[in-house]
Amino acid sequence: MVRVFNPYQHIGRTDIGVVRDIDVPAADRLHDALGNVRAYLRDEHANSFAQSIIDPAVREEMKAVISDYLTERRNLHIRGVELESLIKTIQQEILYFGPIQKALDDPAVTNIDINTPRDVYIERNGEEEYRPDLGFKDEEHLYNVINKMLIPLGKTLTANEPHVDSLFENYRICAVLKADRGGIATESTCVSIRKFAEDTLSPEQLVEYGTISAELDAFFRDVIPCTNIIIAGATNSGKTTSLVSFPLYFTENTRIITIEDSPEMMLRRKKAYRNYRNIIALQTKHHENHEKRYDIAKLTKVSLRMRPWKIIVGEVRDSNAARQTHEAMNTGHNCYVTLHASSARNAATRIVQLAGDGYNDEAIAAQLADTVDLIIFQEKIKKSRVITEVVELISYDGAKHPVCCTLFEYVRTGVSDEGFSSGYHRRVHPVSLELAAKMRANMVSEEKISEWRNL
């Protein structure tokens, strides 16, 4: 494996962890070499160079062109830097995304946070790492790399659009422009990149990783296909990962409509869903004219006219989305949504706050108690992501006090030497008669229903 040369870092780590300072002459030589290669590509391969931004196949061709060009020109070589490392660095800088490409290529990395050009953090195998060795030369260098990611989407980070939240390839990018460029970030342009796995985790894998237990998996197989569910938790707790696995509990011909701000679920692209062909994915569309805007609420309304069996909403963030999702549940469709909350009970309170209007909240709470069956709460505990509560929403005492019955809870026993949570899931209470009736209507066997009705 070629070690990528990055002279731009102000603090770096050698293979043995020794701190070293920036090699200024090498940085200048690299800057000159980059300018020389860019000029050559613009002059001799202009069309292919432009197309390489959006076409991976052309990008591979340009890699070979760069390699040949650098190999033949000894005046561009940098003393003390292996030619192969130099070629790879320039390929990544020109055709890819510079110093962070290594993290983008690493399947163990799930998040990349760039706070300043030198302050880069990654989440790798569930653990935060400070990685200044992935830093940028300066603000301009960072700004150019960000816009390279945004150009294929027809966007750039500007004073008129100082915040961009979008999807590129298998990454979700949230970029915020620095204030002195007309943006809203005080000290530096900053970026958060969430990487999506190429495939979804199956329920069996969730059991293997400890997110759920084998008993909880068996319970989900019986209840998820016939219930309305809220998956709650903090940012980066694994809500979407669990949500994406839930349709695997459905039969392959189930008609599923997914609705989200940016296409994270992408079920049709997942290997696990290759036999699930009755899936439609909808995403929001922003427009200055409110009438031409399609938000989560409007898309949910659209989905009701498309004969859905199951509606999966990536995240309910505002009142309109909550109300329309509630309406979909009221019309007899099974809905599955994610929601930011601090506990399962807090999620039951938040959904009333979002769906309510301040005047009829008690009536809305009563309706939600009839339609929402389960609230699943998920947490990130050290390096693990675990479903820590599964509760049945029974009723509300007024609008602010949900009455819930805990069906399963996660008991923590410690942390492993590797930094993963140790614990186990245990059943706490049986399901209600109402939930048992829904299972019966979905042809769950009486033997199974009896198992969940008794401890």
VEXDRENLO-326383 format. One line per 2 residues: number of its first residue (from 1); their letters; for each residue x, y, z of C-alpha. Coordinates in steps of 0.25 Angstrom, whole numbers. Layout:
% residues N
NUM = a = X:Y:Z ~ ...
This chain:
% residues 455
1 = mv = 0:0:0 ~ 6:14:-4
3 = rv = 7:24:7 ~ 1:37:2
5 = fn = 11:49:3 ~ 4:61:10
7 = py = 14:72:12 ~ 2:82:16
9 = qh = 1:77:30 ~ 6:86:41
11 = ig = 7:74:50 ~ 8:60:45
13 = rt = 9:46:50 ~ 20:36:45
15 = di = 18:21:45 ~ 24:21:59
17 = gv = 15:33:64 ~ 27:43:65
19 = vr = 22:57:63 ~ 29:65:52
21 = di = 28:79:46 ~ 23:83:32
23 = dv = 34:81:21 ~ 32:95:15
25 = pa = 41:93:2 ~ 34:80:-1
27 = ad = 21:87:0 ~ 25:98:-10
29 = rl = 31:87:-19 ~ 17:80:-18
31 = hd = 10:93:-21 ~ 18:95:-34
33 = al = 16:81:-38 ~ 1:82:-37
35 = gn = 1:94:-45 ~ 9:88:-56
37 = vr = 0:76:-57 ~ -13:84:-56
39 = ay = -8:92:-68 ~ -4:80:-76
41 = lr = -17:74:-74 ~ -25:86:-77
43 = de = -17:88:-90 ~ -16:74:-95
45 = ha = -28:67:-89 ~ -38:78:-86
47 = ns = -50:70:-89 ~ -46:57:-82
49 = fa = -41:66:-70 ~ -55:73:-69
51 = qs = -62:60:-70 ~ -54:53:-60
53 = ii = -61:61:-49 ~ -74:53:-51
55 = dp = -70:41:-58 ~ -62:30:-50
57 = av = -57:23:-63 ~ -51:35:-69
59 = re = -45:38:-55 ~ -37:25:-56
61 = em = -32:29:-70 ~ -27:42:-65
63 = ka = -20:35:-54 ~ -12:28:-64
65 = vi = -9:41:-72 ~ -4:47:-59
67 = sd = 5:35:-55 ~ 11:35:-69
69 = yl = 13:50:-69 ~ 20:51:-56
71 = te = 29:38:-58 ~ 35:45:-71
73 = rr = 38:58:-64 ~ 49:57:-54
75 = nl = 49:72:-52 ~ 36:70:-44
77 = hi = 41:60:-35 ~ 43:63:-20
79 = rg = 55:59:-13 ~ 52:50:-2
81 = ve = 39:46:-7 ~ 36:33:-14
83 = le = 31:35:-28 ~ 19:26:-26
85 = sl = 15:33:-14 ~ 16:47:-21
87 = ik = 8:41:-33 ~ -3:36:-24
89 = ti = -3:50:-16 ~ -5:58:-29
91 = qq = -15:48:-34 ~ -23:50:-21
93 = ei = -21:65:-21 ~ -26:67:-36
95 = ly = -36:56:-38 ~ -41:53:-24
97 = fg = -42:60:-11 ~ -27:63:-7
99 = pi = -23:59:8 ~ -36:54:12
101 = qk = -37:43:1 ~ -30:33:9
103 = al = -41:34:20 ~ -52:34:9
105 = dd = -46:21:4 ~ -45:14:17
107 = pa = -57:6:20 ~ -55:7:35
109 = vt = -57:22:34 ~ -72:26:36
111 = ni = -70:41:38 ~ -60:52:34
113 = di = -61:66:41 ~ -53:77:36
115 = nt = -53:89:46 ~ -42:97:41
117 = pr = -32:93:29 ~ -23:87:40
119 = dv = -33:81:50 ~ -38:69:44
121 = yi = -46:58:52 ~ -50:44:47
123 = er = -59:34:53 ~ -53:20:51
125 = ng = -58:7:56 ~ -67:16:65
127 = ee = -56:24:71 ~ -52:38:69
129 = ey = -38:41:64 ~ -31:55:63
131 = rp = -24:54:49 ~ -16:66:46
133 = dl = -9:58:36 ~ -21:59:27
135 = gf = -21:74:28 ~ -21:84:16
137 = kd = -11:95:12 ~ -20:106:16
139 = ee = -34:112:15 ~ -33:113:0
141 = hl = -29:98:-2 ~ -40:94:7
143 = yn = -50:103:-1 ~ -46:97:-14
145 = vi = -47:83:-10 ~ -61:85:-4
147 = nk = -66:91:-17 ~ -60:80:-25
149 = ml = -70:71:-17 ~ -81:80:-20
151 = ip = -79:84:-34 ~ -85:70:-40
153 = lg = -98:74:-32 ~ -99:88:-39
155 = kt = -95:95:-26 ~ -84:103:-20
157 = lt = -82:109:-6 ~ -84:124:-8
159 = an = -89:136:0 ~ -103:134:-6
161 = ep = -103:119:-2 ~ -93:119:10
163 = hv = -99:105:15 ~ -100:93:6
165 = ds = -106:80:11 ~ -105:70:-1
167 = lf = -101:56:-5 ~ -89:53:-14
169 = en = -87:38:-18 ~ -88:31:-5
171 = yr = -85:43:4 ~ -95:53:11
173 = ic = -88:66:11 ~ -91:78:20
175 = av = -82:90:17 ~ -82:103:23
177 = lk = -75:115:18 ~ -66:124:26
179 = ad = -71:138:30 ~ -60:146:23
181 = rg = -65:140:10 ~ -79:144:13
183 = gi = -83:131:20 ~ -87:128:34
185 = at = -76:120:40 ~ -67:129:49
187 = es = -53:124:48 ~ -52:115:36
189 = tc = -60:108:25 ~ -64:95:31
191 = vs = -70:82:26 ~ -76:69:32
193 = ir = -76:57:23 ~ -85:45:26
195 = kf = -81:32:19 ~ -92:22:15
197 = ae = -89:7:15 ~ -90:1:1
199 = dt = -99:-9:7 ~ -109:-10:19
201 = ls = -107:-18:31 ~ -117:-29:32
203 = pe = -124:-32:45 ~ -115:-44:47
205 = ql = -103:-35:46 ~ -110:-25:56
207 = ve = -110:-37:66 ~ -96:-40:63
209 = yg = -92:-26:66 ~ -100:-26:79
211 = ti = -110:-15:74 ~ -121:-24:76
213 = sa = -122:-38:83 ~ -127:-51:76
215 = el = -140:-50:84 ~ -142:-36:80
217 = da = -139:-40:66 ~ -150:-50:67
219 = ff = -160:-40:73 ~ -157:-30:62
221 = rd = -160:-41:51 ~ -174:-42:57
223 = vi = -177:-28:60 ~ -170:-19:50
225 = pc = -178:-23:38 ~ -191:-19:45
227 = tn = -188:-7:53 ~ -185:8:53
229 = ii = -171:11:58 ~ -163:23:63
231 = ia = -148:21:64 ~ -142:31:73
233 = ga = -128:35:77 ~ -117:45:76
235 = tn = -109:49:64 ~ -100:38:60
237 = sg = -107:27:69 ~ -110:18:57
239 = kt = -125:21:55 ~ -124:21:40
241 = ts = -116:8:40 ~ -126:1:48
243 = lv = -138:7:39 ~ -131:3:27
245 = sf = -131:-12:32 ~ -146:-12:36
247 = pl = -151:-14:22 ~ -144:-28:22
249 = yf = -154:-32:31 ~ -165:-30:20
251 = te = -168:-40:9 ~ -161:-37:-4
253 = nt = -173:-32:-12 ~ -177:-22:-1
255 = ri = -179:-8:-7 ~ -170:2:0
257 = it = -169:17:-2 ~ -157:24:5
259 = ie = -157:39:7 ~ -145:47:11
261 = ds = -138:60:10 ~ -126:54:3
263 = pe = -125:40:-2 ~ -118:32:10
265 = mm = -126:19:10 ~ -125:16:-5
267 = lr = -131:2:-3 ~ -131:-1:-18
269 = rk = -116:0:-18 ~ -114:-9:-7
271 = ka = -110:-24:-9 ~ -119:-28:2
273 = yr = -131:-22:-6 ~ -128:-28:-19
275 = ny = -140:-36:-19 ~ -149:-25:-14
277 = rn = -154:-18:-27 ~ -166:-11:-22
279 = ii = -159:1:-16 ~ -161:15:-19
281 = al = -151:26:-14 ~ -156:41:-12
283 = qt = -147:52:-8 ~ -150:67:-5
285 = kh = -149:78:-15 ~ -145:92:-10
287 = he = -151:104:-18 ~ -152:119:-15
289 = nh = -167:118:-19 ~ -174:111:-7
291 = ek = -184:105:-17 ~ -173:98:-24
293 = ry = -166:93:-12 ~ -167:78:-8
295 = di = -164:76:6 ~ -166:63:15
297 = ak = -180:67:18 ~ -184:69:3
299 = lt = -176:56:-1 ~ -184:48:9
301 = kv = -197:54:3 ~ -192:50:-11
303 = sl = -188:36:-6 ~ -203:33:-1
305 = rm = -207:34:-16 ~ -197:23:-20
307 = rp = -203:11:-13 ~ -193:10:-2
309 = wk = -193:-2:7 ~ -181:3:16
311 = ii = -176:18:17 ~ -162:20:22
313 = vg = -159:34:26 ~ -144:37:27
315 = ev = -146:48:38 ~ -158:56:44
317 = rd = -152:70:47 ~ -163:79:47
319 = sn = -178:81:50 ~ -183:79:35
321 = aa = -176:66:34 ~ -181:61:47
323 = rq = -195:64:44 ~ -195:58:30
325 = th = -188:46:35 ~ -199:45:46
327 = ea = -209:46:35 ~ -203:35:27
329 = mn = -204:26:40 ~ -218:30:42
331 = tg = -222:25:28 ~ -217:11:31
333 = hn = -203:11:25 ~ -191:6:33
335 = cy = -181:17:35 ~ -167:16:40
337 = vt = -160:29:44 ~ -147:34:51
339 = lh = -148:45:61 ~ -137:52:69
341 = as = -140:50:84 ~ -133:48:97
343 = sa = -141:35:101 ~ -153:27:96
345 = rn = -163:35:105 ~ -157:48:101
347 = aa = -159:44:86 ~ -174:42:90
349 = tr = -175:56:96 ~ -167:62:84
351 = iv = -176:56:73 ~ -188:62:80
353 = ql = -181:76:81 ~ -178:74:66
355 = ag = -191:69:61 ~ -199:78:71
357 = dg = -204:92:68 ~ -204:97:83
359 = yn = -219:97:84 ~ -224:83:81
361 = de = -211:75:86 ~ -219:66:95
363 = ai = -228:61:84 ~ -215:59:75
365 = aa = -208:52:86 ~ -220:43:88
367 = ql = -220:40:73 ~ -205:37:73
369 = ad = -207:27:84 ~ -216:20:75
371 = tv = -207:20:63 ~ -193:20:68
373 = dl = -190:6:73 ~ -175:5:77
375 = ii = -164:15:80 ~ -150:9:79
377 = fq = -139:17:85 ~ -124:15:80
379 = ek = -112:20:86 ~ -97:21:83
381 = ik = -90:15:95 ~ -75:16:94
383 = ks = -72:10:80 ~ -85:2:80
385 = rv = -99:6:75 ~ -109:-1:83
387 = it = -125:-1:83 ~ -126:2:98
389 = ev = -142:3:99 ~ -154:-3:92
391 = ve = -166:3:98 ~ -181:2:94
393 = li = -188:15:94 ~ -201:12:102
395 = sy = -208:26:104 ~ -205:40:109
397 = dg = -209:47:122 ~ -212:60:116
399 = ak = -203:64:104 ~ -189:65:111
401 = hp = -189:52:119 ~ -188:39:111
403 = vc = -192:26:117 ~ -182:15:112
405 = ct = -180:1:114 ~ -165:-4:113
407 = lf = -165:-17:106 ~ -150:-18:105
409 = ey = -138:-11:111 ~ -123:-12:110
411 = vr = -115:-15:123 ~ -101:-9:123
413 = tg = -91:-18:130 ~ -78:-10:125
415 = vs = -69:-7:114 ~ -60:-17:107
417 = de = -45:-15:106 ~ -47:-11:91
419 = gf = -57:0:95 ~ -70:-7:92
421 = ss = -82:-7:101 ~ -84:-20:109
423 = gy = -98:-23:113 ~ -111:-31:109
425 = hr = -125:-28:105 ~ -136:-33:114
427 = rv = -151:-34:113 ~ -159:-25:123
429 = hp = -174:-26:120 ~ -183:-34:111
431 = vs = -189:-27:99 ~ -203:-21:100
433 = le = -216:-28:95 ~ -217:-17:85
435 = la = -203:-20:79 ~ -206:-35:80
437 = ak = -219:-32:71 ~ -210:-25:61
439 = mr = -201:-37:60 ~ -213:-46:59
441 = an = -218:-38:47 ~ -204:-40:41
443 = mv = -205:-55:42 ~ -195:-57:53
445 = se = -198:-70:59 ~ -205:-71:72
447 = ek = -193:-79:78 ~ -184:-66:75
449 = is = -195:-57:80 ~ -196:-65:93
451 = ew = -181:-64:95 ~ -181:-49:94
453 = rn = -193:-48:103 ~ -186:-55:114
455 = l = -173:-54:121
